[in-house]
Amino acid sequence: MKAKFITFEGSEGCGKSTQSEMLCRYLKSRGQKVVFLREPGGVSLSEKIRRILLDPESRVSPEAETLLYMASRAQTVKEVIAPALSSGKVVICDRFLDSTVAYQGFGLGIDIGFIKTIGKFATCGINPDLTFFLDLPVKKGLEHRLRCKDRIEKRSFKYHQAVRRGYLKMARLEPERIKIVKVLEDKMATQENIRKLTDAF
């Protein structure tokens, strides 16, 4: 596997961070050069933006929220993702542009055409080769976030349902890229399904 861009998507509490890190270790064990990132974040400026976006005390409009996610993404692409792909590495990212379409588009009602247009600018036209959507019922996912909720996690159940529906719609529209992976009780069983899809890619 050379110069592949793999992203993980999903609603709150679905285990993206765990599963993406597990895949990263798996590919490294097979001799792959892998770069792992999370969104928003990954580089200094993007981590600062992350703190603003997730702080429950932040007052951020839907429009500003959308643009802040894009700004974070643009910096990460320029500093890390584009150079890594150019050097032939595998890049694994915990969230990418699909998150903005789902959370700010389907969730907050920001025009999806606008999101995709500005997204193309922010990403320099870089698209994931393979995306895993970790599907878990909204109620079950939010149960994992009962204690320390960030600004996004605090939103209504209806909002999170809209986000999940958005992801499922995107997966139906792009079945070759977006693979739906059901989240199982056994984390390793979920990971095995992810590895099989990655190896077959």
C-alpha positions in Angstrom: 0.0 0.0 0.0 1.5 3.3 -1.1 0.4 6.9 -0.6 -3.1 6.1 0.5 -5.3 8.4 2.4 -7.7 6.6 4.9 -10.2 8.4 7.0 -12.5 7.4 9.9 -15.9 8.9 10.4 -18.8 8.4 12.7 -21.1 9.8 15.4 -20.1 10.5 19.0 -18.8 7.6 21.0 -18.4 5.2 18.1 -14.8 4.4 18.8 -13.1 6.1 15.9 -10.0 7.1 17.8 -9.5 3.6 19.1 -10.1 1.9 15.7 -8.0 4.3 13.7 -5.1 4.0 16.1 -5.4 0.2 15.9 -5.3 0.2 12.1 -2.3 2.5 12.3 -0.4 0.0 14.5 -1.5 -2.9 12.2 -0.2 -1.2 9.0 3.1 -0.2 10.7 3.6 -3.8 11.9 3.4 -4.8 8.2 6.2 -2.4 7.3 4.0 0.6 6.1 5.1 4.1 6.7 2.1 5.6 8.4 1.1 9.1 9.5 -1.7 9.4 12.0 -3.8 12.5 12.6 -7.0 13.7 14.2 -9.4 16.5 13.3 -9.6 19.1 14.2 -6.0 19.2 15.2 -2.8 17.5 14.2 -0.7 20.6 14.1 -0.2 23.6 16.4 -2.7 26.0 14.8 -5.3 23.3 14.3 -5.0 22.2 18.0 -5.7 25.8 19.1 -8.7 25.9 16.8 -9.8 22.6 18.3 -9.9 24.0 21.8 -12.1 26.8 20.7 -14.5 24.5 18.8 -14.9 22.0 21.5 -15.0 24.3 24.6 -18.5 24.2 26.0 -18.1 27.9 26.9 -17.4 29.0 23.4 -20.1 30.9 21.6 -19.7 30.0 17.9 -22.3 30.5 15.2 -22.9 27.7 12.7 -21.2 29.7 10.0 -18.1 30.5 12.1 -18.0 26.9 13.2 -17.9 25.7 9.6 -15.2 28.0 8.7 -13.1 27.2 11.8 -13.2 23.5 10.9 -12.1 24.4 7.4 -9.3 26.6 8.6 -8.0 23.8 10.9 -8.2 21.3 8.0 -6.4 23.6 5.6 -3.5 24.0 7.9 -3.2 20.2 8.6 -3.4 19.5 4.9 -0.6 21.9 4.1 1.7 21.0 7.0 1.2 17.2 7.1 -1.2 15.4 4.8 -0.1 16.7 1.4 3.7 16.3 2.2 3.1 12.8 3.6 1.1 11.6 0.6 3.7 13.1 -1.8 6.4 11.1 0.0 4.5 7.9 -0.5 3.2 7.4 3.1 -0.2 6.1 4.2 -2.1 8.8 6.0 -4.8 7.8 8.5 -7.0 10.6 9.7 -9.6 10.6 12.5 -12.2 12.7 10.7 -12.0 14.8 7.6 -14.3 16.7 5.2 -17.1 14.2 5.5 -17.4 15.3 9.2 -18.2 18.9 8.2 -20.8 17.7 5.6 -22.4 15.5 8.3 -22.2 17.8 11.4 -22.5 21.3 9.9 -24.4 20.3 6.8 -26.9 17.7 7.8 -26.7 18.6 11.4 -26.8 22.4 11.4 -28.3 23.1 8.0 -25.3 24.8 6.4 -25.5 24.5 2.6 -23.8 21.3 1.6 -22.8 22.6 -1.8 -21.0 25.5 -0.1 -19.3 23.1 2.3 -18.0 21.0 -0.6 -16.8 24.1 -2.6 -14.9 25.6 0.3 -13.8 22.1 1.3 -12.1 21.6 -2.1 -10.2 24.8 -1.4 -9.2 23.9 2.1 -8.1 20.4 1.2 -6.2 21.5 -2.0 -8.5 18.9 -3.7 -7.2 16.0 -1.7 -9.8 13.3 -1.1 -9.7 10.1 1.0 -9.1 6.9 -1.0 -10.9 4.9 1.6 -13.3 6.0 4.4 -14.7 3.9 7.3 -18.0 5.0 8.7 -18.3 3.4 12.1 -22.0 3.0 12.6 -23.5 2.9 16.1 -27.0 3.8 17.2 -26.9 7.4 18.5 -28.3 6.6 21.9 -25.6 4.0 22.5 -22.8 6.3 21.4 -23.9 9.2 23.5 -24.0 6.9 26.6 -20.2 6.8 26.3 -20.1 10.6 26.7 -22.3 11.0 29.8 -19.6 12.6 31.9 -17.3 15.1 30.1 -19.2 16.4 27.1 -17.7 18.9 24.7 -19.6 21.6 22.9 -20.7 19.3 20.0 -21.6 16.4 22.2 -23.9 18.6 24.3 -26.2 19.1 21.3 -29.7 17.5 21.1 -30.4 13.9 20.4 -32.3 15.1 17.3 -29.2 16.8 16.0 -27.0 13.7 16.5 -29.7 11.6 14.7 -29.5 14.0 11.7 -25.7 13.6 11.7 -25.9 9.8 11.6 -28.6 10.0 8.8 -26.3 12.3 6.9 -23.4 9.8 7.1 -25.6 6.9 5.9 -26.8 9.0 3.0 -23.2 9.8 2.0 -22.2 6.1 2.3 -25.1 5.2 -0.1 -23.9 7.8 -2.6 -20.2 6.7 -2.5 -20.2 3.0 -1.7 -16.8 2.5 -3.4 -15.1 4.9 -1.0 -17.2 4.9 2.2 -17.5 1.5 3.9 -20.0 1.1 6.6 -18.6 -0.9 9.5 -21.0 -1.9 12.3 -19.5 -1.2 15.7 -19.5 -4.5 17.6 -19.1 -5.1 21.4 -15.8 -6.7 20.7 -13.4 -4.0 19.6 -11.1 -6.5 18.0 -13.9 -8.0 16.0 -14.7 -4.5 14.6 -11.0 -4.0 13.9 -10.8 -7.3 12.0 -13.6 -6.1 9.7 -11.7 -2.9 9.1 -8.5 -4.7 8.4 -10.1 -7.1 5.9 -11.5 -4.1 4.0 -8.2 -2.3 4.1 -6.3 -5.4 2.8 -8.8 -5.8 0.0 -8.5 -2.2 -1.0 
